[in-house]
Amino acid sequence: MVDISGDGRSRGEAHGESLRSTIDTALHRWRDHVAARHGLTPSRFVEVFLASTGFVQTVEQMAPDLHEEVLGIAAGSGQPLDEIWAYNLMDEEWRFQHDQGVGCSLLAARSTAPAGGVLMGQNMDLPSSMAGTQAALRIAAAADEPAQIVLTAAGMVGLFGVNRAGVGCCVNTLGGLPAGRSGLPVAFIVREILRRPNADAAVTWLKAVPHASGQHYAIGDRHSVRGFECSSEACVEGPPTERLVHTNHPIWADSPSSVEGDWGGLTTFARLEALLSIVPGIERAGDIESALSDPSAGLCVQPTSEVRTETFCSAEFTLSESPAVRVALGRPDTAEWFDLPWPDAS
């Protein structure tokens, strides 16, 4: 758990310095992973990847404070800047060579507790090589931005999270939707969503920005949860619902440029069926934690000899006037779940 505050450069340097050893381990593993996937030396892949895409330039133009945060992570950790950039473009790297990527299971429902609100959470599934690099960033409130809790991998600006105003953002990669070589990358979209003071402002912003990769974004607050399937071509909102589930296939977005491929295949659909059967029973805090942790439900992914993917971390957000966060920084059927207090809590 890392507390960060101040401007982008200050936040990044604190992140990089605090997690220096873990970031070093993460990048060593990532270099091996890149070489195996792309058939290039890591340095050559990074050179080709960044030179043939406009992601870094888009971040600099549309999210300059987060651009500075990446510079700070590289400086604080002592790692090459270009590698830190490529590492933060995780979803975009998967799409660059039409790789399948990995999956996630997401669900949200209105709470029946007296205080009301919305319950929202997910399992984040990532390559097994990333295990052990889990981190939670507690970002202090700024003058016009709420405090944030962001789950991430050491060295990355974020994966998903929630802010003190009660706005939560969870995600699923959608490899079948079209991706571009410019547009705003996923990690930076998540962080920008969490800077917004309410869900309506977050949705307005999400619809207005160009998207680099196919991704489902669930944006919730204490009033509702809304799902958006976004790609380099469009951002399509799903039908109104009080119970949202999603895995890794588009449900309502339809594009003539959709990419053919398995994109998780039977595993994705099995998780979707499991979520559909589970979500009617999500009523109170703790219900999502139980569902995500249950090894028999099929939502907690374990690596196999064929597919080296596993659930990296999990969270349950209670979106209410007093939002609460519970997380498991590891596979949720074996890792400890704990309450994560806000950075300005006494």
ABEGO torsion letter per residue (X at the ends): XBBBBEBAAAAAAAAAAAAAAAAAAAAAAAAAAAAAAAGBBAAAAAAAAAAABAAAAAAAAABAAAAAAAAAAAAAAGBBAAAAAAAAAAAAAAAAAGBAEBBBBBBBBBBABAAEEBBBBBBBBBBAAABGABBBBBBBBBAABBBBBBBBBBGBAEABEBBAAGBBBBBBBBAABBBBABEBBAAAAAAAAAABABAAAAAAAAAABBBABBBBBBBBBAABBBBBBBBAABBBBBBBBABBBBBABBAABBBAABBBEAGGEAAAAAAAAAAAAAAAABABBGAAAAAAABAAAGABBBBBAABBBBBABBBBBBBBABBBBBBBBEBAAABBBBBBBBAABX
